[in-house]
Amino acid sequence: MIEGKIEMTKEIMRGMTMIRNIFILIFVTGVIGFAADFKDKDFDGVPDSLDQCPNTPFLTQVNAKGCTTETLMLVSDTVTDSLVLSLKFGFITNEDLLGKDTERTNKIRITYYHDDWSYILRTGYLTHSDSTGMLDTTFKIRKRFKPTPNLRVKVSASLRLPTRDFAGNNTDISLSSSFNYYLSKKASLFAGVQHTFVRDEQISIPLQNKSSFYLGAGYFLTKKLYTDISYAYAQSKFTTKYAVKSLRGALSYDINNQWFTTVSYEQDIDDEDTHNTLNFTIGYRFW
């Protein structure tokens, strides 16, 4: 009788072992099949078959569609410690003059970012049909505020030093304020105002202080490629000249972590005094 119980126990154990092996086989087969179907090239946890943004950077937070949930921002709105050098080459055409007289400008700009402060030095050289020489040199101090995660506000003061050689040229003082508001992870709105206290000596035409403003919208086509369009209004320091109203479009691209470039075009939309400006900028971030 005891032997019969032992045999029965052995049969039960063999049955349990068989059931266990069947479950293991089913589990392994399922895992292998799932692994074969689950392909995730960018390792964001979303399979390639469902991934609408297949090349997101590693460790970037994404949603169920595989697209980043982080808000993209301009470097100037996020950087806290950096030294940046940029060179700008410009062509300004006055279409109201016979032969469409063109002025060429070469500008250099050095910007140092520290915490929420930035210090900017800008100067340049111009070439014109009847004159060549230095442009005025500008030194600006700017403070950045972050009232909300998606809003950046900047206020600045600048001195425009009279390094351009013309009669009556003196140091001008400017105060300005601007903001960037990031509507979503890719789109933004921006605007700014500036008032300049003109301190040049009057030679023939009466002078005045001048104000300007601009507003526009931007969009990140990719994480490295940004485009924007804006409208600007700027008074002249000469009381007899019309204010300039213009539309501007720009395309910026971060080549890598150090190099970047921008191309912009600005067109006057007022028939009183038509100009157009084309600028190309190449820049380098030392850190």
C-alpha positions as CSV (number, residue, x, y, z in Angstrom):
1,M,0.0,0.0,0.0
2,I,2.9,2.3,0.8
3,E,4.5,1.5,-2.5
4,G,1.2,2.4,-4.3
5,K,1.2,5.8,-2.6
6,I,4.8,6.4,-3.5
7,E,4.0,5.6,-7.2
8,M,1.0,7.9,-7.1
9,T,3.2,10.7,-5.7
10,K,5.7,10.2,-8.4
11,E,3.0,10.4,-11.1
12,I,1.7,13.6,-9.6
13,M,5.3,15.1,-9.6
14,R,5.9,14.1,-13.2
15,G,2.6,15.7,-14.2
16,M,3.5,19.0,-12.4
17,T,6.9,19.0,-14.0
18,M,5.3,18.5,-17.4
19,I,2.9,21.4,-16.8
20,R,5.7,23.6,-15.6
21,N,7.8,22.8,-18.7
22,I,4.8,23.6,-21.0
23,F,4.3,27.0,-19.3
24,I,8.0,27.8,-19.6
25,L,7.9,26.8,-23.3
26,I,4.9,29.1,-23.9
27,F,6.5,32.0,-22.0
28,V,9.9,31.7,-23.8
29,T,8.1,31.5,-27.2
30,G,6.0,34.6,-26.3
31,V,9.1,36.5,-25.2
32,I,11.0,35.6,-28.4
33,G,7.9,36.5,-30.6
34,F,7.5,39.8,-28.7
35,A,11.2,40.7,-29.1
36,A,11.0,39.9,-32.8
37,D,8.0,42.2,-33.3
38,F,9.3,45.0,-30.9
39,K,11.9,47.0,-32.7
40,D,12.9,50.3,-31.2
41,K,15.9,51.9,-33.0
42,D,16.0,55.1,-30.9
43,F,15.4,53.2,-27.5
44,D,12.6,55.5,-26.4
45,G,10.3,52.6,-25.4
46,V,7.9,53.1,-28.3
47,P,8.1,50.4,-31.1
48,D,9.1,51.6,-34.5
49,S,5.7,50.6,-35.9
50,L,4.0,53.2,-33.7
51,D,6.9,55.8,-33.4
52,Q,5.9,59.0,-35.2
53,C,9.3,60.6,-34.2
54,P,11.7,57.8,-34.9
55,N,15.0,59.6,-34.2
56,T,14.5,61.2,-30.8
57,P,17.8,61.6,-28.8
58,F,18.6,58.9,-26.3
59,L,17.1,59.5,-22.8
60,T,14.7,62.1,-24.1
61,Q,11.3,62.0,-22.5
62,V,8.6,61.1,-25.1
63,N,4.8,60.5,-25.2
64,A,2.9,57.5,-26.5
65,K,3.6,58.5,-30.1
66,G,7.4,58.5,-29.5
67,C,7.7,62.3,-29.8
68,T,9.5,64.5,-27.3
69,T,7.4,66.2,-24.6
70,E,10.1,68.7,-23.7
71,T,9.7,72.3,-24.8
72,L,12.3,73.4,-27.3
73,M,13.8,76.8,-26.6
74,L,16.4,79.1,-28.2
75,V,19.9,78.9,-26.7
76,S,19.7,82.5,-25.5
77,D,16.7,81.6,-23.4
78,T,18.4,78.6,-21.7
79,V,22.2,79.1,-21.6
80,T,23.7,80.1,-18.2
81,D,27.4,80.0,-18.9
82,S,28.8,80.5,-22.4
83,L,31.1,82.6,-24.5
84,V,29.8,83.1,-28.1
85,L,31.5,84.7,-31.1
86,S,29.5,85.5,-34.2
87,L,30.3,87.1,-37.6
88,K,27.6,88.7,-39.7
89,F,27.8,89.7,-43.3
90,G,25.1,92.0,-44.7
91,F,23.9,93.6,-47.9
92,I,21.6,96.5,-47.7
93,T,20.0,97.8,-51.0
94,N,18.2,101.1,-51.4
95,E,15.8,100.5,-54.3
96,D,14.8,104.2,-54.4
97,L,18.2,105.2,-55.7
98,L,19.3,104.9,-59.3
99,G,21.4,101.7,-59.7
100,K,20.0,100.3,-56.4
101,D,23.0,101.5,-54.3
102,T,24.2,98.7,-52.0
103,E,25.9,99.0,-48.6
104,R,27.9,96.0,-47.4
105,T,28.5,95.5,-43.7
106,N,30.7,93.1,-41.7
107,K,29.9,92.8,-38.1
108,I,31.5,91.0,-35.1
109,R,29.6,90.2,-31.9
110,I,30.9,88.8,-28.7
111,T,28.4,87.6,-26.1
112,Y,29.2,86.3,-22.6
113,Y,26.4,84.5,-20.7
114,H,26.6,84.1,-16.9
115,D,23.6,82.9,-15.0
116,D,20.7,85.1,-16.2
117,W,23.0,88.0,-17.3
118,S,24.6,88.5,-20.7
119,Y,27.2,91.1,-21.8
120,I,27.3,91.9,-25.5
121,L,30.0,93.8,-27.5
122,R,29.3,94.5,-31.2
123,T,31.1,96.5,-33.8
124,G,31.7,96.3,-37.6
125,Y,32.9,97.8,-40.8
126,L,30.9,99.1,-43.8
127,T,31.6,99.6,-47.5
128,H,29.5,102.0,-49.6
129,S,29.9,103.6,-53.0
130,D,30.9,106.9,-51.5
131,S,32.2,106.0,-48.0
132,T,33.9,103.2,-46.0
133,G,34.8,102.9,-42.4
134,M,33.9,101.6,-38.9
135,L,30.3,101.2,-37.7
136,D,29.3,102.4,-34.3
137,T,30.3,100.1,-31.4
138,T,27.6,98.9,-29.1
139,F,28.0,97.6,-25.5
140,K,24.9,96.0,-24.0
141,I,24.0,94.5,-20.6
142,R,21.0,92.3,-20.5
143,K,19.1,90.6,-17.6
144,R,16.8,87.5,-18.2
145,F,13.8,86.7,-16.1
146,K,11.8,83.4,-16.0
147,P,8.3,84.2,-14.7
148,T,6.9,80.8,-15.8
149,P,8.6,77.7,-17.3
150,N,7.5,78.8,-20.9
151,L,8.1,82.5,-20.6
152,R,11.4,84.4,-20.9
153,V,11.6,88.2,-20.3
154,K,14.7,90.3,-21.0
155,V,15.5,93.9,-20.2
156,S,18.7,95.6,-21.3
157,A,20.6,98.9,-21.5
158,S,23.1,99.7,-24.1
159,L,25.6,102.4,-25.1
160,R,26.2,103.1,-28.8
161,L,29.7,104.5,-29.0
162,P,30.5,106.9,-31.8
163,T,33.2,104.9,-33.7
164,R,31.5,105.7,-37.1
165,D,33.1,108.8,-38.6
166,F,30.6,111.4,-39.4
167,A,30.0,115.0,-38.2
168,G,28.1,115.3,-34.9
169,N,28.2,111.6,-34.0
170,N,27.9,111.1,-30.2
171,T,27.1,108.3,-27.8
172,D,23.5,107.2,-27.8
173,I,21.7,105.4,-25.0
174,S,19.1,102.7,-25.5
175,L,16.7,100.9,-23.2
176,S,14.9,97.8,-24.4
177,S,12.7,94.9,-23.3
178,S,11.6,91.7,-25.0
179,F,9.9,88.4,-24.3
180,N,9.7,84.9,-25.8
181,Y,6.6,82.8,-25.0
182,Y,6.8,79.1,-25.9
183,L,3.2,78.1,-26.8
184,S,4.0,74.4,-27.2
185,K,7.0,72.1,-27.5
186,K,7.9,73.7,-30.9
187,A,6.1,77.0,-31.4
188,S,6.8,80.4,-29.9
189,L,5.7,84.0,-29.9
190,F,8.1,86.9,-29.3
191,A,8.0,90.7,-29.2
192,G,10.2,93.6,-28.1
193,V,10.4,97.4,-27.7
194,Q,13.3,99.8,-27.6
195,H,13.7,103.5,-27.0
196,T,16.9,105.3,-27.9
197,F,18.0,108.7,-26.5
198,V,19.8,110.3,-29.5
199,R,22.6,112.5,-28.4
200,D,24.1,113.4,-31.8
201,E,24.7,117.0,-32.6
202,Q,22.2,118.6,-35.1
203,I,24.0,119.6,-38.3
204,S,21.2,120.4,-40.7
205,I,18.2,118.2,-40.2
206,P,16.4,118.3,-36.8
207,L,16.9,115.2,-34.6
208,Q,14.7,113.3,-32.2
209,N,14.8,110.4,-29.9
210,K,13.5,107.2,-31.6
211,S,11.4,104.2,-30.6
212,S,10.9,100.8,-32.2
213,F,9.1,97.6,-31.7
214,Y,8.8,94.2,-33.3
215,L,6.6,91.1,-32.9
216,G,6.6,87.7,-34.5
217,A,6.3,83.9,-34.3
218,G,8.8,81.1,-34.5
219,Y,8.8,77.4,-35.0
220,F,11.3,74.5,-34.5
221,L,11.2,72.5,-37.7
222,T,13.6,70.1,-35.9
223,K,15.5,70.3,-32.7
224,K,18.4,72.1,-34.6
225,L,16.5,74.0,-37.3
226,Y,14.4,77.1,-36.3
227,T,12.5,79.6,-38.4
228,D,10.7,82.8,-37.6
229,I,8.9,85.7,-39.2
230,S,8.3,89.1,-37.7
231,Y,7.0,92.6,-38.3
232,A,9.1,95.7,-37.2
233,Y,8.4,99.4,-36.9
234,A,11.3,101.8,-36.3
235,Q,11.3,105.6,-36.1
236,S,14.1,107.6,-37.7
237,K,16.3,109.9,-35.7
238,F,15.6,112.5,-38.4
239,T,12.3,114.3,-37.9
240,T,11.9,114.7,-41.7
241,K,12.2,111.0,-42.4
242,Y,9.4,108.3,-42.3
243,A,9.4,105.5,-39.9
244,V,10.6,102.1,-41.3
245,K,8.0,99.3,-41.5
246,S,9.4,95.9,-42.5
247,L,8.9,92.2,-42.6
248,R,11.7,89.8,-41.7
249,G,12.2,86.1,-42.1
250,A,15.0,84.0,-40.7
251,L,16.3,80.5,-40.7
252,S,18.7,79.3,-38.0
253,Y,20.6,76.0,-37.8
254,D,22.8,74.5,-35.1
255,I,25.5,72.6,-37.0
256,N,26.7,71.0,-33.8
257,N,27.1,71.9,-30.2
258,Q,29.7,74.7,-31.1
259,W,28.9,75.9,-34.6
260,F,25.6,77.6,-35.7
261,T,24.5,79.7,-38.6
262,T,21.6,82.1,-39.5
263,V,20.3,83.5,-42.7
264,S,17.8,86.4,-42.6
265,Y,16.0,88.6,-45.1
266,E,14.2,91.9,-44.3
267,Q,12.0,93.8,-46.7
268,D,10.5,97.3,-46.2
269,I,6.7,97.3,-46.8
270,D,6.3,101.1,-46.9
271,D,6.5,102.7,-50.3
272,E,8.0,105.9,-48.9
273,D,11.6,104.6,-48.7
274,T,12.2,101.0,-49.8
275,H,15.1,99.0,-48.7
276,N,15.9,95.3,-48.4
277,T,18.5,93.6,-46.3
278,L,20.1,90.2,-46.5
279,N,22.3,88.9,-43.6
280,F,24.3,85.8,-43.1
281,T,25.7,84.9,-39.7
282,I,28.2,82.2,-38.6
283,G,28.9,81.7,-35.0
284,Y,30.9,79.6,-32.5
285,R,30.2,78.7,-28.9
286,F,33.5,78.3,-27.0
287,W,31.7,76.5,-24.2
